[in-house]
């Protein structure tokens, strides 16, 4: 017998954190890990548009790390020590930095601001970058409200948005799509 996907427990606007604590679906913690989930979906679309196996493999690792982040954010911090929630590691950030550096070696120097666009794969990657920045802002917002957020999560999201920016440029480079230079109106 298949497990039902609907439980009806959230019909009144409440949901449970990992550990059982009930909170409103409008809780900042729910908004934050919901944004991580949205980012993970966009990363999946970026991977779908990627023509390079190496990038697809890195994006799959990123999706795994985003599940780790979502789990941490969805967990009641007072109960997390008792639960087996996977952790982010400094090496996850180092991986992103190495990938950024490798892609940058193949890209022309950036001398102008660029506009997202030119190809659906480039635009999709920029959308993922923007969602990543929003997730980072939500995490900082939680931290400013004295709600626990593992500091490595904020660092990872910051680096991930950098990675996605460079990946958007790199995808455009592989596709031979000319970058759209922003020319401000004077």
C-alpha atoms as one frame of an Amber mdcrd trajectory, in Angstrom:
protein
   0.000   0.000   0.000   1.342   3.429  -0.962   1.843   6.069   1.705  -0.476
   9.041   1.283   1.285  12.306   0.525  -1.379  14.382   2.232  -1.788  14.290
   5.980  -4.286  17.157   6.418  -2.319  18.249   9.496  -1.395  21.549   7.828
  -4.907  22.528   6.817  -5.124  25.091   9.624  -1.857  26.840   8.749   0.482
  24.976  11.098   3.347  22.625  10.333   5.882  20.657  12.330   9.604  21.187
  12.474  11.854  18.139  12.567  11.594  17.193  16.215   7.837  17.781  16.375
   7.565  21.457  17.369   4.475  23.020  15.745   4.877  26.446  14.108   2.869
  28.670  11.787   3.458  28.145   8.088   4.336  31.850   7.973   7.178  31.356
  10.488  10.497  32.797   9.318  12.087  29.353   9.654   9.512  27.883   7.234
  10.030  30.774   4.796  13.778  30.233   4.963  13.868  26.500   4.326  11.097
  26.904   1.746  13.383  29.262  -0.144  16.157  26.663   0.074  13.727  24.137
  -1.424  12.879  26.586  -4.226  16.600  27.100  -4.865  17.111  23.341  -5.031
  14.413  23.118  -7.714  16.049  25.888  -9.743  19.413  24.114  -9.429  17.741
  21.024 -10.882  16.607  23.087 -13.864  20.090  24.563 -14.268  21.507  21.023
 -14.315  18.921  20.039 -16.921  20.125  22.876 -19.178  23.798  22.126 -18.588
  25.560  20.399 -21.458  28.657  19.514 -19.458  28.822  16.387 -17.269  31.265
  17.930 -14.793  28.915  20.838 -14.062  25.973  18.437 -13.743  27.919  16.426
 -11.144  28.790  19.559  -9.146  25.165  20.708  -9.302  24.032  17.309  -7.988
  26.429  17.734  -5.030  25.016  21.216  -4.475  21.488  19.802  -4.423  22.582
  17.312  -1.782  24.100  20.126   0.314  20.894  22.141  -0.061  18.958  19.198
   1.395  21.443  19.228   4.274  20.842  22.958   4.760  17.062  22.515   4.518
  17.197  19.761   7.134  19.178  21.952   9.495  16.810  24.877   9.052  13.721
  22.659   9.390  14.934  21.226  12.673  13.931  22.541  16.066  17.339  23.855
  17.263  16.635  22.716  20.827  16.168  19.133  19.638  18.798  19.002  16.867
  21.551  17.545  19.056  19.399  14.468  19.699  18.612  13.988  16.000  20.968
  12.788  13.301  20.924  15.793  10.966  23.763  15.856   8.401  26.191  18.758
   8.666  27.694  21.119   6.151  31.487  21.105   6.092  34.098  23.728   5.265
  35.208  21.477   2.380  31.792  22.068   0.759  32.708  25.748   0.481  36.218
  24.920  -0.716  34.707  22.836  -3.528  32.680  25.837  -4.720  35.747  28.085
  -4.571  37.824  25.613  -6.605  35.064  25.337  -9.205  34.747  29.129  -9.425
  38.500  29.437  -9.966  38.543  26.701 -12.655  35.701  28.327 -14.595  37.205
  31.814 -14.241  40.437  30.592 -15.849  38.465  29.933 -19.042  36.411  33.141
 -19.003  37.359  36.547 -20.348  37.998  39.205 -17.719  34.793  40.945 -16.734
  35.106  44.668 -17.413  31.418  45.613 -17.281  28.266  44.723 -15.437  26.323
  42.168 -17.419  22.606  41.616 -17.760  21.142  38.157 -17.257  20.081  36.686
 -20.570  21.189  35.633 -24.012  20.155  31.997 -23.579  17.621  30.152 -21.437
  20.411  28.245 -19.652  22.178  31.497 -18.732  18.953  33.157 -17.574  17.915
  30.117 -15.537  21.268  30.089 -13.761  20.891  33.779 -12.917  17.418  33.107
 -11.497  18.946  30.385  -9.297  21.580  32.915  -8.177  18.892  35.423  -7.212
  16.935  32.805  -5.245  20.185  31.826  -3.528  20.734  35.438  -2.450  17.169
  35.559  -1.105  17.788  32.366   0.881  20.958  33.939   2.269  19.023  37.076
   3.286  16.402  34.942   5.067  19.163  33.142   6.983  20.719  36.463   7.997
  17.260  37.686   9.009  16.853  34.628  11.238  20.264  35.245  12.766  19.400
  38.900  13.425  16.247  37.741  15.215  18.397  35.513  17.448  17.135  32.323
  15.825  19.881  29.763  15.433  21.384  29.354  11.984  24.618  27.430  11.567
  27.112  30.143  10.432  28.514  27.794   7.790  25.105  27.851   6.070  25.325
  31.591   5.457  28.905  31.254   4.234  27.926  28.403   1.902  24.990  30.322
   0.418  27.168  33.376  -0.098  29.736  31.301  -1.983  27.047  29.395  -3.863
  25.619  32.617  -5.282  29.136  33.527  -6.476  29.437  30.064  -8.024  26.101
  30.477  -9.812  27.120  33.865 -11.200  30.329  32.442 -12.626  28.494  29.321
 -13.825  26.032  31.523 -15.750  28.971  33.207 -17.483  30.658  29.851 -18.067
  27.537  28.298 -19.583  27.256  31.284 -21.904  30.918  30.866 -22.828  30.440
  27.162 -23.646  27.355  27.984 -25.708  29.207  30.856 -27.399  26.547  33.303
 -26.278  27.695  36.900 -26.171  27.317  38.526 -22.750  24.859  41.393 -22.638
  26.746  44.406 -21.308  24.754  46.800 -19.181  24.930  50.266 -20.683  23.450
  52.692 -18.174  21.246  55.450 -19.476  22.911  58.812 -19.147
